Amino acid sequence: MNEASPIPAGEDPASETEAPPQELPTIKGDLTQGPILKTLLFFSLPMLLSNVLQTLNGSINAIWVGRLLGESALAATANANVLMFLLFAAIFGFGMATTVRVGQHFGGRDIVAARKTFGSGLGFCIALSLIVAGAGWVYAPTMLHMMSTPDASKAQALAYLRVIFATLPFGAVSMMVSMAMRGAGDSKTPMYAMMLTAAIDAILNPVLIMGVGPLPALGITGSAAATAFANIAGLTYQIWRIYRQDLPMRLRGHELGYVLPQSEDLRYIVTKGLPMGAQMLIVSSAGLIMIGLVNREGLDAAAAYGASLQLWNYLQMPAFAMGTAVSAMVAQSLGAGDHTRVGKVTLIGMSTNLAMTAAVAALIVGFDRPLLALFLGGSSSAMPIAQHIQLVCTSSYVIVSITMILTGTMRAYGAVVPPLVIMFLGLYPGRLGFYWLARPLIDNEAVWWAYPVGSVLTVALTVGYYRFGKWRGAFSM
């Protein structure tokens, strides 16, 4: 494998005047060659569609729950989903570390090493998801209590969570497989799997909630069960497609032993994955605290916030897709020993992402009432609160989307601790600190204005570290 020459701290990779890297043979999934914008779009658009489908799936579920079971059930799913995001965050970091390592090996054309890394990540993910699922089942009531979940929603939220926890490993493994495939330059297989998952979930939700024919009405647990069945179907499809088309990440014969984590790969996955997972946990824990603060404002505020979260999920989709694409492209370029491409990938990714995110934000704010009515109903007493939330908070997601691209580049180099520290400062001293200082002055408005304040601080720190930090020295193969 080509060894990358070190880059002095503080210099932009795009400005390097080194000898061109040795040209490697082109293989399927190669992201190291060709026009950057075209490659970035063709790779990221299937991920964007996957993310949109996943979010649309959650929104459709929320519509069914809200319309069939009422606002208390909608508030229950909002509280439960924040908890589920928290638990998936414990696994996400290790999956992202696996993605980066697979990308580096794949960029260097070392397919055997890529498969070993994938196997180690998969085995570790299975073990971890089983532990998290068991702990979540036991401590779900305690977590809901700590979130100040309204009494009217608490029993429904617990029933919903218990079903989700029981099937968490299937969703976690599916996520790991999808992320590894993207590291190998394949974003279409996860997209097709998500299309199947979303279709099954949308069909089964009303069927299992209301009951059809011999099927009993399961209420809110029916919504959770539909999601679980859909996730299992999506995972089954991915495994079938990988072996059917003999895709790079398939494991056969003695390769199945790679699922027992190898020490070198496991060390990388854990040491790089822990800070990435911790970053997601910080985001999730801050979200839990915000849910608790919103819940104190009453059921209408909780329902309005739950509906707003559904729209904000769409707003974050371009940044998530583009950030993952940038990270995969940079990782493959590093594996191929081509540092000159990195700065260009980052700049083009950031510009494209900002344009896409701003466009989605304009649509959400411009059509906020009909969009919010999908979840709340046009005559809901929560509607004015939800519209006000959109006006105050939506811009913060556009601002903070910049960090997704810059962090994606730094993550590919192995610099994972500074972004973690920056995220902590933006969310706790920034967002939550502002809330506690401003609450006596502007009352409940402090909850909503905390979002843009925290976002501005996070972006300022991220841009500063990207420009002047020594993150480029963290890369090693």
C-alpha positions as CSV (number, residue, x, y, z in Angstrom):
1,M,0.0,0.0,0.0
2,N,1.2,3.5,-0.8
3,E,2.5,5.4,2.3
4,A,1.3,9.0,2.4
5,S,4.0,11.6,2.9
6,P,3.4,13.7,6.1
7,I,1.9,17.1,5.8
8,P,3.3,19.9,8.0
9,A,0.8,21.2,10.5
10,G,-1.0,24.4,9.5
11,E,-0.6,23.9,5.7
12,D,-3.6,23.2,3.5
13,P,-3.4,19.8,1.7
14,A,-4.5,21.4,-1.6
15,S,-1.4,23.7,-1.6
16,E,1.1,20.8,-1.4
17,T,3.7,20.7,-4.2
18,E,4.7,17.1,-4.0
19,A,5.2,14.6,-6.7
20,P,2.0,13.1,-8.1
21,P,1.0,9.8,-6.4
22,Q,1.6,6.6,-8.1
23,E,-1.5,5.9,-10.3
24,L,-3.5,2.9,-9.0
25,P,-5.8,0.7,-11.0
26,T,-9.4,1.8,-11.2
27,I,-11.8,-0.4,-9.3
28,K,-15.6,-0.3,-8.7
29,G,-16.2,2.2,-5.9
30,D,-13.1,4.2,-6.6
31,L,-13.5,7.8,-5.3
32,T,-10.0,8.9,-5.9
33,Q,-10.2,9.9,-9.5
34,G,-12.5,11.8,-11.8
35,P,-14.1,15.3,-11.5
36,I,-14.6,16.1,-7.8
37,L,-18.1,17.7,-8.0
38,K,-19.5,15.0,-10.2
39,T,-18.0,12.2,-8.1
40,L,-19.2,13.9,-4.9
41,L,-22.7,14.3,-6.2
42,F,-23.0,10.8,-7.7
43,F,-21.8,9.3,-4.4
44,S,-23.7,11.6,-2.0
45,L,-27.1,11.7,-3.7
46,P,-27.9,8.1,-3.0
47,M,-27.0,8.8,0.7
48,L,-29.1,11.9,0.6
49,L,-32.0,9.9,-0.8
50,S,-31.4,7.2,1.9
51,N,-31.5,9.8,4.6
52,V,-34.6,11.5,3.2
53,L,-36.3,8.1,3.0
54,Q,-35.3,7.3,6.6
55,T,-36.6,10.6,7.8
56,L,-39.7,10.4,5.7
57,N,-40.3,7.0,7.2
58,G,-40.1,8.5,10.7
59,S,-42.4,11.4,9.7
60,I,-45.0,9.0,8.2
61,N,-44.9,7.0,11.4
62,A,-45.3,10.2,13.4
63,I,-48.3,11.2,11.2
64,W,-50.0,7.9,11.8
65,V,-49.3,8.0,15.6
66,G,-50.4,11.6,15.9
67,R,-53.6,11.2,13.8
68,L,-54.6,7.7,15.1
69,L,-53.5,7.9,18.7
70,G,-53.4,11.7,19.6
71,E,-50.9,14.3,20.7
72,S,-49.9,12.5,23.9
73,A,-48.7,9.5,21.8
74,L,-46.9,11.9,19.4
75,A,-45.1,13.4,22.4
76,A,-44.3,9.9,23.6
77,T,-42.6,9.0,20.3
78,A,-40.6,12.2,20.3
79,N,-39.3,11.5,23.7
80,A,-38.5,7.8,22.8
81,N,-36.8,8.7,19.6
82,V,-34.4,11.1,21.3
83,L,-33.4,8.2,23.6
84,M,-33.0,5.8,20.6
85,F,-30.8,8.4,18.9
86,L,-28.7,8.4,22.1
87,L,-28.3,4.7,22.1
88,F,-27.5,4.5,18.4
89,A,-24.9,7.2,19.0
90,A,-23.0,4.7,21.2
91,I,-22.6,2.5,18.1
92,F,-22.4,5.2,15.4
93,G,-18.8,6.3,16.3
94,F,-17.4,2.8,15.9
95,G,-19.3,2.4,12.6
96,M,-17.8,5.7,11.4
97,A,-14.3,4.7,12.4
98,T,-14.8,1.4,10.5
99,T,-15.9,3.5,7.4
100,V,-12.8,5.6,7.5
101,R,-10.5,2.7,7.9
102,V,-12.2,0.7,5.1
103,G,-12.0,3.8,2.9
104,Q,-8.3,4.2,3.5
105,H,-7.6,0.5,2.7
106,F,-9.9,0.6,-0.3
107,G,-8.2,3.7,-1.6
108,G,-4.9,1.9,-1.4
109,R,-6.4,-1.2,-3.2
110,D,-5.9,-3.5,-0.2
111,I,-9.2,-5.3,-0.3
112,V,-8.1,-8.0,2.1
113,A,-7.3,-5.4,4.8
114,A,-10.6,-3.6,4.1
115,R,-12.5,-6.9,4.7
116,K,-10.6,-7.5,7.9
117,T,-11.5,-4.1,9.2
118,F,-15.1,-4.6,8.2
119,G,-15.3,-7.9,9.9
120,S,-13.8,-6.5,13.1
121,G,-16.2,-3.6,13.1
122,L,-19.2,-5.9,12.5
123,G,-18.3,-8.3,15.2
124,F,-17.7,-5.5,17.7
125,C,-21.0,-3.9,16.7
126,I,-23.0,-7.0,17.3
127,A,-21.6,-7.5,20.8
128,L,-22.0,-3.8,21.7
129,S,-25.6,-3.6,20.4
130,L,-26.6,-6.6,22.5
131,I,-25.2,-4.9,25.6
132,V,-26.9,-1.6,24.8
133,A,-30.2,-3.2,24.0
134,G,-30.2,-5.1,27.4
135,A,-29.3,-2.0,29.3
136,G,-31.8,0.1,27.5
137,W,-34.6,-2.3,28.2
138,V,-33.8,-2.3,32.0
139,Y,-33.2,1.5,32.4
140,A,-35.8,2.8,30.0
141,P,-38.2,4.0,32.8
142,T,-35.4,5.8,34.5
143,M,-34.3,7.6,31.4
144,L,-37.9,8.7,30.6
145,H,-38.2,10.0,34.1
146,M,-34.9,11.9,33.8
147,M,-36.3,13.5,30.6
148,S,-39.3,14.8,32.5
149,T,-41.6,13.0,30.1
150,P,-45.2,14.1,30.7
151,D,-47.2,11.6,32.7
152,A,-49.8,11.5,29.9
153,S,-47.1,10.2,27.5
154,K,-44.9,8.1,29.8
155,A,-46.6,4.8,29.6
156,Q,-46.9,4.9,25.8
157,A,-43.2,6.0,25.5
158,L,-42.1,3.1,27.6
159,A,-44.1,0.6,25.6
160,Y,-42.7,2.0,22.4
161,L,-39.2,1.9,23.7
162,R,-39.3,-1.7,25.0
163,V,-40.2,-3.0,21.5
164,I,-37.5,-0.9,19.8
165,F,-34.9,-2.1,22.4
166,A,-35.7,-5.8,21.7
167,T,-34.8,-5.4,18.0
168,L,-32.0,-2.8,18.3
169,P,-29.2,-5.2,17.2
170,F,-30.8,-5.7,13.8
171,G,-30.9,-1.9,13.2
172,A,-27.4,-1.5,14.5
173,V,-25.9,-4.2,12.3
174,S,-27.7,-2.8,9.3
175,M,-26.2,0.6,10.0
176,M,-22.7,-0.9,10.3
177,V,-23.1,-2.8,7.0
178,S,-24.3,0.4,5.2
179,M,-21.4,2.5,6.6
180,A,-18.8,0.0,5.5
181,M,-20.3,-0.2,2.1
182,R,-20.0,3.5,1.7
183,G,-16.4,3.4,2.8
184,A,-15.8,1.0,-0.1
185,G,-17.5,3.6,-2.4
186,D,-20.9,1.9,-2.7
187,S,-23.8,4.2,-1.6
188,K,-26.4,2.5,-3.8
189,T,-26.8,-0.8,-1.8
190,P,-27.7,1.1,1.4
191,M,-30.1,3.3,-0.6
192,Y,-32.0,0.3,-2.1
193,A,-32.1,-1.3,1.4
194,M,-33.6,2.0,2.8
195,M,-36.2,2.1,0.0
196,L,-37.4,-1.4,1.0
197,T,-37.3,-0.5,4.8
198,A,-39.3,2.7,4.3
199,A,-41.9,1.0,2.1
200,I,-42.5,-1.9,4.6
201,D,-42.6,0.5,7.6
202,A,-45.1,2.8,6.0
203,I,-47.4,0.0,5.1
204,L,-47.2,-1.9,8.4
205,N,-47.6,1.1,10.7
206,P,-51.3,1.7,10.3
207,V,-52.0,-2.0,10.0
208,L,-50.3,-2.8,13.3
209,I,-51.5,0.3,15.1
210,M,-55.2,-0.2,14.2
211,G,-55.3,-3.9,13.6
212,V,-56.6,-5.5,10.4
213,G,-58.4,-8.8,10.1
214,P,-57.0,-11.3,12.5
215,L,-54.2,-8.9,13.5
216,P,-55.0,-7.2,16.9
217,A,-54.8,-3.4,17.4
218,L,-51.4,-2.9,19.1
219,G,-51.5,0.9,19.4
220,I,-48.2,2.6,19.8
221,T,-46.3,-0.7,20.2
222,G,-47.6,-1.6,16.7
223,S,-45.6,1.4,15.3
224,A,-42.5,0.2,17.0
225,A,-43.0,-3.4,15.8
226,A,-43.5,-2.1,12.2
227,T,-40.2,-0.3,12.4
228,A,-38.5,-3.4,13.7
229,F,-39.8,-5.7,10.9
230,A,-38.8,-3.1,8.3
231,N,-35.2,-2.9,9.7
232,I,-34.9,-6.7,9.6
233,A,-36.0,-6.7,6.0
234,G,-33.5,-4.0,5.0
235,L,-30.6,-5.8,6.6
236,T,-31.6,-9.1,4.9
237,Y,-31.7,-7.3,1.5
238,Q,-28.2,-5.8,2.0
239,I,-26.7,-9.2,2.9
240,W,-28.4,-10.8,-0.1
241,R,-27.2,-8.1,-2.5
242,I,-23.6,-8.2,-1.2
243,Y,-23.3,-11.9,-1.9
244,R,-25.5,-11.9,-5.0
245,Q,-23.2,-9.3,-6.7
246,D,-20.0,-10.4,-5.0
247,L,-19.5,-6.9,-3.7
248,P,-16.1,-6.0,-2.1
249,M,-17.2,-6.3,1.5
250,R,-18.5,-9.8,1.2
251,L,-17.0,-12.4,3.6
252,R,-16.6,-16.0,2.6
253,G,-15.0,-19.2,3.9
254,H,-12.1,-18.4,6.2
255,E,-13.0,-14.6,5.8
256,L,-15.9,-15.2,8.1
257,G,-13.4,-15.5,10.9
258,Y,-12.7,-11.7,10.4
259,V,-15.9,-11.1,12.4
260,L,-13.8,-12.0,15.5
261,P,-12.1,-8.6,15.9
262,Q,-8.4,-8.4,15.0
263,S,-6.3,-6.5,17.6
264,E,-4.9,-3.9,15.2
265,D,-8.3,-3.1,13.6
266,L,-10.1,-3.2,16.9
267,R,-7.6,-0.8,18.4
268,Y,-8.2,1.7,15.6
269,I,-12.0,1.3,15.7
270,V,-12.1,1.8,19.5
271,T,-9.5,4.6,19.8
272,K,-11.0,6.6,16.9
273,G,-14.6,5.5,17.4
274,L,-14.9,6.4,21.0
275,P,-14.4,10.2,20.4
276,M,-16.7,10.0,17.4
277,G,-19.4,8.2,19.4
278,A,-18.8,10.5,22.3
279,Q,-19.5,13.4,20.0
280,M,-22.8,11.9,19.0
281,L,-23.5,11.2,22.7
282,I,-22.9,14.8,23.5
283,V,-25.3,15.9,20.8
284,S,-27.8,13.3,22.0
285,S,-27.5,14.2,25.7
286,A,-27.8,17.9,24.9
287,G,-31.0,17.0,22.9
288,L,-32.3,15.0,25.9
289,I,-31.7,18.1,28.1
290,M,-33.5,20.3,25.6
291,I,-36.4,17.9,25.5
292,G,-36.6,18.1,29.3
293,L,-36.6,21.9,29.2
294,V,-39.3,21.9,26.5
295,N,-41.4,19.4,28.4
296,R,-41.5,21.8,31.3
297,E,-43.3,24.3,29.1
298,G,-46.3,22.0,28.8
299,L,-47.9,19.5,26.4
300,D,-48.5,21.9,23.6
301,A,-44.8,23.0,23.6
302,A,-43.7,19.3,23.7
303,A,-46.0,18.5,20.7
304,A,-44.9,21.6,18.8
305,Y,-41.2,20.7,19.4
306,G,-41.8,17.1,18.3
307,A,-43.3,18.2,15.0
308,S,-40.5,20.7,14.5
309,L,-37.9,18.0,15.1
310,Q,-39.5,16.1,12.2
311,L,-38.9,19.0,9.8
312,W,-35.4,19.7,11.1
313,N,-34.5,16.1,10.4
314,Y,-34.9,16.8,6.7
315,L,-32.9,20.0,7.1
316,Q,-29.9,18.1,8.4
317,M,-30.0,15.5,5.6
318,P,-27.8,17.3,3.0
319,A,-25.1,17.9,5.6
320,F,-25.1,14.3,6.8
321,A,-24.9,13.0,3.3
322,M,-22.3,15.4,2.1
323,G,-20.2,15.1,5.3
324,T,-20.2,11.3,5.0
325,A,-19.3,11.6,1.3
326,V,-16.5,14.0,1.9
327,S,-15.1,11.8,4.7
328,A,-15.2,8.7,2.4
329,M,-13.5,10.5,-0.5
330,V,-10.8,12.0,1.7
331,A,-10.1,8.6,3.3
332,Q,-9.7,6.9,0.0
333,S,-7.5,9.8,-1.3
334,L,-5.3,9.4,1.8
335,G,-5.1,5.6,1.3
336,A,-4.0,6.3,-2.3
337,G,-1.4,8.8,-1.1
338,D,-3.0,11.7,-2.8
339,H,-3.2,14.7,-0.4
340,T,-3.6,17.3,-3.1
341,R,-7.2,16.3,-3.7
342,V,-8.3,16.8,-0.1
343,G,-8.6,20.6,0.1
344,K,-10.6,20.6,-3.2
345,V,-13.0,17.9,-2.0
346,T,-13.6,19.9,1.3
347,L,-14.2,23.2,-0.4
348,I,-16.5,21.8,-3.1
349,G,-18.4,19.7,-0.5
350,M,-18.9,22.7,1.8
351,S,-20.2,25.0,-1.0
352,T,-22.6,22.4,-2.3
353,N,-23.8,21.5,1.1
354,L,-24.5,25.1,2.0
355,A,-26.5,25.6,-1.1
356,M,-28.6,22.5,-0.6
357,T,-29.2,23.1,3.1
358,A,-30.2,26.8,2.6
359,A,-32.7,25.7,-0.1
360,V,-34.3,23.1,2.2
361,A,-34.5,25.7,5.0
362,A,-36.3,28.2,2.7
363,L,-38.9,25.6,1.8
364,I,-39.5,24.6,5.5
365,V,-39.9,28.2,6.6
366,G,-42.0,29.2,3.6
367,F,-44.4,26.3,3.9
368,D,-44.2,25.8,7.7
369,R,-48.0,25.7,8.4
370,P,-49.0,23.0,5.9
371,L,-45.9,21.0,6.8
372,L,-46.5,21.2,10.6
373,A,-50.2,20.5,10.1
374,L,-49.2,17.0,8.8
375,F,-48.2,16.2,12.4
376,L,-50.3,18.4,14.5
377,G,-53.5,19.0,12.5
378,G,-54.4,22.5,11.3
379,S,-56.5,23.4,14.4
380,S,-54.0,22.2,17.0
381,S,-53.3,24.6,19.9
382,A,-49.6,23.7,19.4
383,M,-49.5,25.2,15.9
384,P,-48.6,28.8,16.8
385,I,-45.8,27.6,19.0
386,A,-44.4,25.3,16.3
387,Q,-44.5,28.1,13.7
388,H,-42.6,30.4,16.1
389,I,-40.0,27.7,16.7
390,Q,-39.4,27.3,13.0
391,L,-38.7,31.0,12.6
392,V,-36.2,31.2,15.4
393,C,-34.4,27.9,15.1
394,T,-34.2,26.8,11.5
395,S,-31.3,29.1,10.5
396,S,-29.1,27.5,13.2
397,Y,-29.2,24.2,11.2
398,V,-27.9,26.0,8.1
399,I,-25.1,27.6,10.0
400,V,-24.0,24.5,11.8
401,S,-24.0,22.4,8.6
402,I,-20.6,23.8,7.8
403,T,-19.1,21.8,10.7
404,M,-20.3,18.5,9.2
405,I,-18.0,19.0,6.1
406,L,-15.0,20.2,8.0
407,T,-15.3,17.5,10.7
408,G,-15.7,14.9,7.9
409,T,-12.3,15.9,6.5
410,M,-10.6,16.0,9.9
411,R,-12.2,12.6,10.8
412,A,-10.7,11.0,7.7
413,Y,-7.3,12.1,8.9
414,G,-7.9,10.6,12.3
415,A,-8.3,13.9,14.2
416,V,-11.4,13.0,16.3
417,V,-10.8,14.6,19.8
418,P,-10.7,18.3,18.8
419,P,-14.1,18.1,17.1
420,L,-15.5,16.4,20.2
421,V,-14.2,19.2,22.4
422,I,-15.6,21.8,20.0
423,M,-19.0,20.1,19.9
424,F,-19.1,20.0,23.8
425,L,-18.3,23.8,24.0
426,G,-20.9,24.7,21.4
427,L,-23.7,22.7,23.0
428,Y,-23.1,23.0,26.7
429,P,-21.4,26.4,27.5
430,G,-22.9,27.7,24.2
431,R,-26.5,26.4,23.8
432,L,-27.4,25.3,27.4
433,G,-25.3,28.0,29.0
434,F,-27.1,30.6,27.1
435,Y,-30.4,29.1,28.2
436,W,-29.6,29.3,31.9
437,L,-28.3,32.9,31.6
438,A,-31.2,34.1,29.4
439,R,-34.1,32.3,31.0
440,P,-34.6,35.0,33.7
441,L,-34.5,37.7,31.1
442,I,-36.6,36.4,28.2
443,D,-38.5,33.6,29.8
444,N,-39.3,30.6,27.6
445,E,-37.9,32.3,24.5
446,A,-34.5,31.3,25.9
447,V,-35.2,27.6,24.9
448,W,-35.6,28.5,21.2
449,W,-32.9,31.2,20.9
450,A,-30.3,28.9,22.5
451,Y,-30.2,27.0,19.2
452,P,-28.7,29.8,16.9
453,V,-26.4,31.0,19.7
454,G,-24.9,27.5,20.2
455,S,-24.6,27.0,16.4
456,V,-22.7,30.2,15.8
457,L,-20.2,29.3,18.5
458,T,-19.7,25.8,17.2
459,V,-19.1,27.0,13.6
460,A,-16.6,29.7,14.7
461,L,-14.5,27.2,16.7
462,T,-14.6,24.6,14.0
463,V,-13.5,27.0,11.2
464,G,-10.8,28.3,13.5
465,Y,-9.4,24.8,14.2
466,Y,-9.6,23.7,10.6
467,R,-7.6,26.7,9.5
468,F,-5.0,26.9,12.3
469,G,-5.1,23.5,14.0
470,K,-2.6,20.6,13.7
471,W,-5.1,18.0,12.7
472,R,-3.3,16.9,9.5
473,G,-0.6,15.3,11.6
474,A,-3.0,12.7,13.0
475,F,-3.0,10.7,9.8
476,S,-1.3,7.3,9.8
477,M,-1.9,3.9,8.1
